[in-house]
Amino acid sequence: MPFARMLLDTGRGALIGTVEIIPGVSGGTVALIVGVYETLIDSAGHLARGVAATVVDGVRGRGFARARRELSAVRWSVVLPVGIGMITAVLVASAVLAPLIEAEPVASRALFAGLILASLVVPIRMVGGRWRPREYGVAALGAIAGLALTSLPQVDPLEPPLPVVALAAAFAVCALVVPGVSGSFVLLAVGMYAPTLAAVNERDLAYLGVFILGAMVGLGLFVSVLQWLLTHRRRVVLATMTGLMIGSLRALWPWQEGGSIQAPGPDLVPALLLVALGAAVVGGVLLVESIALKRAARRWDAGALDPAGNS
C-alpha cells in the first residue's frame, strides 16, 4: 500500500509539473483535481517556517527545536514523491510537450479548456453546502480578475538579468499555488517564458538556481497567508478560486493569435470533441478518486485505515 501510494503521488506530481509549463493552465488547479492541494499548501507552510526558524534561531544561538517541529509536520511521504514527479515532468515536458503545443495550438487549448471546465466541480464541491450571495459575489470578482490576468498583452522574449529572474520567479510561484492562475502565463506576460523554458532545456544552472531561490522566497512569503485564509476564510477563498478558474478559461479559447481572441475556424467540430475529451478525462479522474475515497472510508470505519487512507 505505501509503495502504491508513492507511485500514485509521483503520478500526481507529474501531472502538476506537466501543466505548469503550459501558459494559461494552472498547476494549482491540477493539484486541486488530484486531491493534494491542501496537503501541499500545509506542508509548504511548515517547510517555509522550518527553514526560516533554522536560519533565525541558528544565528541567535537558540537551537533548532522550533525548526525540527515545523519540519516534522511536513507530509514528506506525499511531498517528496509529488516533488520528484513534478521535477521529472517539467524536464520531460519542456523537451516534448512544448513543441507539440506550438505545433497544434488550437487542439491543445481546446483539450486544456475541457480539463478546466470539468475541474470546476472540485472547488465548488470543496466549498461545502449551499452557496450564499457572498460566495457568488467573490466568485464573480475572481472571474473578473482571472479574465483580466489572462488578457494581459504578451511581450516579446527578453534576456533578463538574474535579479529580475528571481523577482519574476517569486511572483510566478505565487500564481502557481492559486488555482486558476498560471505561473507560466505570468512569465509569458513579462517576456520570460521562452528564456526560462530554454534554461530548463539547456540545463542553465545559474539561471535555474536563481529562479529556484526566488521561487522559494516568494513561496515562503505567500503560502502562510494562503494557509491562514484557507483555515479562517475557507468558503470565500474556494469561491474566489472557482471564479479565477472560470476567468482563466479566456486564455484557453482555442482560436487566438498573439493573445487576441479570434472567431472559430473550420476546425470547430474537432475542437469541440477535444473539449469533451478533456472534460471526460477529468470526470474519470474524479470518479476514480471518489470511489477510492469511499473504499478507504469503509475500511477506516472497519478499523483498518486512518482517515487519510494509510495502513
N, C-alpha and C positions, 0 to 999 in steps of 0.2 A: 504493500500500500504506500509507504513513504517514497519508494522509487518511482512508482506510477505517478504519484502526485508531483514529484520533482520534474518528471518528463512533461506533465501537463502544464506546470507553471513555466517551464522553459518554452513550451509552445506558445503560451500566452504572451510571454515576453517577446518572442519572435514576431507575433502579430503586431504588438505595440511598436516595436522597432521598425518594422516594415512600413507602417503607415506614417511614421514620424518623418520620413524623407519625402512624403507627398504633400506639397503645399495645398492647404485647404482642408486636409484631413487631420483630425486631432488624435494624438496618441492617448490623451486623457479620455476621449470618447471610447476608444477601444478598450482601455483599462476598465471603464465602467461596464462595457458589454461583457467582458470575460470575467468580471467579478473580483478584480484585485485592486480596484481603485482606492478604496478606503484603507486597505491594508498597506498599500504603498505610501499613501499620504501620511498615515500614522507613523509608519516606520521611518519615513524621511524626516519627520519632525523630531523623533527621538535621535536619529543619526546626526542631524544638524546640531541639536543641543549637546549631544555627546562630544562631537568634535570641538564645539565652542568651549565646553567645560574642560576638555583636555588641555586646550591652549591656555585659557584664562587661569584655571586652577593650577596648572603646571608652572606657569610664570610666577604666580603668587605663592607657590610652595604649599598649597592646600591639599595636595594629594589628588588621587584620581577616583575617589569613591563615587562622586556625583557623575562623573563621566561613565564609570562602569555601570551604574544604574540605568542611565539613558541608553547605552549601547546594548545592554542585556534585554531591553524592552523592544528592540528591533526584531521583527519577524524574519530572521535570517533564513529560515527554511523556505520562505517564499521569496524574499528579496533577492537572494543570490541566484537561484535558477531563473527568475524573471530577468534579472540584470544580464546574466550570461546570454539568454535568448535575445534580449534587445540588442546587445553589442554585436552578436553574431549576425543578426538580421540586418542591422544597419550596414555592416561591411558587405554582406552579400547583396542586399537590395540596392545599395548605391551603385554597384557594378552591373547588376542585372535588370532591376526594375526601372531605374531612371531612364535608360534608353527606350524601353518599351512604352513608358508613359509619354515620352517625347514623340515616339513614332505613331502612337494611337491615342491622342489626347481626348478625342470625343468619347471613344469607347471606355477609356479608363475613368474619366469623370462621371460617366453615366453609371458605371459599376459602383464607384465610391458613393455616389448620391443615393443609390439604393441601400447601401450599407448604413449610411447615416439616417435615412428616413426610418428604417426599421428599428434602429437602435434608440430612437426617441422614447420607446416604451420603457427603457431602463431607468433614466432619471425620473420619468413620470411615475413609475411604479415605486421608486425609492422614496418619493415624497410621502407617500402613505396617506390613506384616507381620501376624502373628497377635497378637491382643490377649492380654496376660498378666493374671493376677489383679489386679495393681496398677492396670492401666488400667480394669478393670471396677469396682474399688473407688472410684477417684476419679470415674468417670462416675456412679456411684450417688450419691456425695456432691454432685456437680454438679447432678444431677436434683433432689435434696432441696433444695438451695439455690435452684434455679430455681423450684421449686414454692412455696417459702416467699416468695420475692420477688414472685411473681405472685399470692400470696394476701394480700398486704398490703391492709388496708382502704383504700378510696379516700376522700379527704376532700373537702369542698366547695371550690370555687374561691375564691381569695382575691386581694386586691390586694397583692402583695408589694413591700416596699421594694427599691431597687436592689441593696444589698449581698446581700440574700437571693437575688435573681435571679442574681447572679454565682456564689454558692455552689452553688445548685441546678444551674446550667449546668455547673459543674466536675464534679459527681457524674454528671450525665446524660451527658456526653461520655465519661466512663469506662465507663458502661454501653454506649454506642454502639460502642466498639471491642471489646467482648466479645461474640462471637456467642451468641445465646440470651437476652441481657439487653437489654431495650428501654429506650432513653433516654426515649422518650415516656412509657412506663409509670412510670418514676421520677418524672417531672414530674407525672403524673396522681396518683400516690400522695401527693405532698406538696401537692396542690392548685394546681399551677402550670401544668398543661397548657392549660387554657382561656385564661388570661391570655397565655401565650406564643403560642398559635395566633392569638389576637386581635391581638397585637402584630405578627405576620407579615402578617396580612391588612390591618391598618390602617397598616402601614409606620411603626410607632412606633420611630423611630431611636434614641432614648435607651435604651429597653428593650433593643432588639436589639443595640446597641453594647455595653452592659454584659454581656448574655448571651454574645456572641461573645468578649469579653475573658475572662470566667470560664471559658468552654469551652476557650480556648487555654491558660490556666494549668493547668486540670485535665488536658488532653491532654499538656502538656509534662511534668507530674509523673508521669503514669501510663504513657505509652506506652513510655518507656525501660525500665521494669520489665517490661512485657509483652514487649517486644522481646527482652530478656535471657532471659526464660522460654522464648520460642519457639526461641531458639538453643540453650539448655542443657537445657531440660526439655520438649522438643517433644512427645513422646508423652503425657506427663502432662497438659500444657496442652490438647492437642487432645482427649484423652479427657474432660477436665473440660468443655470447650466442648460436646462431644456431650451430656453429661449436662445442662448448662444449657439446651440447646435442647430436650431431652426435657421437662424440668421446666417450661419456658416454655409448653408446649402447654396448660397449665391455663388460661392467660389467653385462649386461643383456643377454649375449649369454646363451641360456638355458643349454647347456651341458658343465659344468666345475667342476673341483674338486680342492678345496683349492685355487681358483682364477686362476687355469691353464685351458686354453681352451682345450676342448675335441671334438672329432668328433661327429656328430649327432648320436643319439641312435635309437633304434627301435620305439621309440615314436615320430618320426619326424612329422608324419601327425597330431596327436593331438596337438603337439606344434605349428605347423603352423596355425591350426584352432584357437588356443588361441591367437596367434599374430593377426590374422584377427579380433577376437572378441575385443581385446584391441583397435585396430585401429578404429573399428566400434563404440565403446563406446565414444572415444574422438571425432570422427566425428559427432556423435549425439549431444554431448555437445556443440560443436562449432556451429552446425546448429541451435540448440535451442537458443544459445547466440546471433547468428546473427539475427534470427527472432525477438527476444526480443528487440535488439538494434534498428532494423528498425521500429518496432512499437513505441518504445519510441521516436525515431526521428520524426516520423509523428505526434505524439501527441505534441511534443515540437514545431514543426512548427505551430501547431494549437494554441499554447499558453498555453497548459495545463501543460507542464512539463518543467523543466530546462534540459540542455544537459546531466546531469547525470541520468536522469530518475526519479527525485524526484518530488513529488507533489508540 
